Amino acid sequence: GRQDEAIVLRREIYARRVATLGLSHERSILAGNNLVLSLNKLGLWEESKTLALDQLLPEARRSLGADHDLTLRSSQALAHALCDDPQRTRNGPCLNQNRRGITMLLISTQAKPRPSCRTWSRDD
């Protein structure tokens, strides 16, 4: 219902966690993950993907490890943004960011790309 108000609070909480605890602290990563989920709900795909790709996943993997629950949840939030973004199949920066995001997800989960994954197709 009040997603616009919630996103303001999530941004503020994340900024305060990072300022007081540092980017690599588990509670900062959790607050960032909550922000990514809220951004996804509002369809703010670019901000969501940028936050997850540039800050959350690298820090979560570095400080918590690839198998930590919060790292995996951050990967899942990124996966939702990559899949739900309506621009995901068009050429340009968004498609390149999606490929980068999927590569990061595969690295963090040690998975292998499936041939049926549209994002990996060069025809997009």
C-alpha positions as CSV (number, residue, x, y, z in Angstrom):
1,G,0.0,0.0,0.0
2,R,2.5,2.7,1.1
3,Q,5.5,1.6,-0.9
4,D,6.6,5.2,-1.7
5,E,6.9,5.9,2.0
6,A,8.6,2.6,2.7
7,I,11.3,3.2,0.1
8,V,12.2,6.5,1.7
9,L,12.7,4.7,5.0
10,R,14.6,1.8,3.5
11,R,17.0,4.2,1.8
12,E,17.5,6.1,5.1
13,I,18.0,2.9,7.1
14,Y,20.6,1.6,4.6
15,A,22.5,4.9,4.5
16,R,22.6,5.0,8.3
17,R,23.7,1.3,8.6
18,V,26.5,1.9,6.1
19,A,27.6,5.2,7.8
20,T,27.7,3.6,11.3
21,L,28.6,0.0,10.7
22,G,30.4,0.0,7.3
23,L,29.4,-1.5,4.0
24,S,30.6,-5.0,4.8
25,H,28.7,-5.4,8.0
26,E,26.0,-8.0,8.0
27,R,23.3,-5.6,9.2
28,S,24.3,-3.1,6.4
29,I,24.0,-5.9,3.8
30,L,20.6,-6.9,5.2
31,A,19.4,-3.3,5.1
32,G,20.7,-3.0,1.5
33,N,19.0,-6.3,0.5
34,N,15.7,-5.0,2.0
35,L,16.1,-1.8,-0.1
36,V,16.7,-3.9,-3.3
37,L,13.5,-5.8,-2.6
38,S,11.6,-2.6,-2.2
39,L,13.1,-1.1,-5.3
40,N,12.0,-4.3,-7.2
41,K,8.4,-3.9,-5.9
42,L,8.3,-0.4,-7.3
43,G,9.8,-1.4,-10.6
44,L,13.0,0.7,-10.0
45,W,15.0,-2.0,-11.8
46,E,18.2,0.0,-12.7
47,E,18.7,1.3,-9.1
48,S,18.0,-2.2,-7.8
49,K,20.4,-3.9,-10.1
50,T,23.1,-1.2,-9.6
51,L,22.9,-1.5,-5.8
52,A,23.0,-5.3,-5.9
53,L,25.8,-5.6,-8.5
54,D,28.0,-2.8,-7.3
55,Q,27.7,-3.0,-3.6
56,L,25.7,-5.8,-2.0
57,L,26.9,-8.9,-3.8
58,P,30.6,-8.0,-3.8
59,E,30.6,-7.1,-0.2
60,A,28.4,-10.0,0.9
61,R,30.7,-12.5,-0.9
62,R,33.8,-10.9,0.5
63,S,32.7,-10.4,4.1
64,L,30.2,-13.2,4.6
65,G,31.2,-15.8,2.0
66,A,29.4,-17.1,-1.1
67,D,27.4,-19.7,0.8
68,H,26.1,-17.4,3.6
69,D,22.3,-17.1,3.7
70,L,22.3,-13.3,3.2
71,T,24.7,-13.6,0.2
72,L,22.3,-16.1,-1.4
73,R,19.3,-13.9,-0.6
74,S,21.0,-10.9,-2.1
75,S,21.7,-13.0,-5.2
76,Q,18.0,-14.0,-5.3
77,A,16.9,-10.3,-5.1
78,L,19.2,-9.5,-8.0
79,A,17.8,-12.4,-10.0
80,H,14.3,-11.1,-9.5
81,A,15.4,-7.6,-10.8
82,L,17.1,-9.2,-13.8
83,C,14.1,-11.4,-14.7
84,D,11.3,-8.9,-14.0
85,D,12.9,-5.9,-15.7
86,P,10.8,-5.3,-18.9
87,Q,13.9,-3.9,-20.6
88,R,15.9,-7.1,-20.1
89,T,15.7,-8.4,-23.7
90,R,16.5,-5.1,-25.5
91,N,20.0,-4.2,-26.7
92,G,22.0,-1.6,-24.9
93,P,23.3,-1.0,-21.4
94,C,20.4,-2.8,-19.7
95,L,21.1,-6.0,-21.5
96,N,24.8,-5.7,-20.8
97,Q,24.1,-5.1,-17.1
98,N,21.8,-8.1,-17.1
99,R,24.6,-10.3,-18.5
100,R,27.0,-8.9,-15.9
101,G,24.4,-9.6,-13.2
102,I,23.8,-13.1,-14.3
103,T,27.5,-13.8,-14.5
104,M,27.9,-12.5,-10.9
105,L,25.0,-14.7,-9.8
106,L,26.5,-17.8,-11.4
107,I,29.9,-17.0,-9.8
108,S,28.2,-16.5,-6.4
109,T,26.2,-19.7,-6.6
110,Q,28.7,-21.7,-8.6
111,A,25.9,-22.6,-11.1
112,K,26.3,-23.1,-14.8
113,P,24.3,-21.2,-17.4
114,R,21.5,-23.1,-19.1
115,P,21.2,-22.9,-22.8
116,S,17.5,-22.1,-22.5
117,C,18.3,-18.8,-20.6
118,R,17.2,-16.0,-22.9
119,T,19.6,-13.5,-21.4
120,W,22.6,-15.6,-22.6
121,S,21.3,-15.6,-26.1
122,R,23.3,-13.4,-28.6
123,D,20.0,-12.9,-30.5
124,D,18.5,-10.6,-27.9
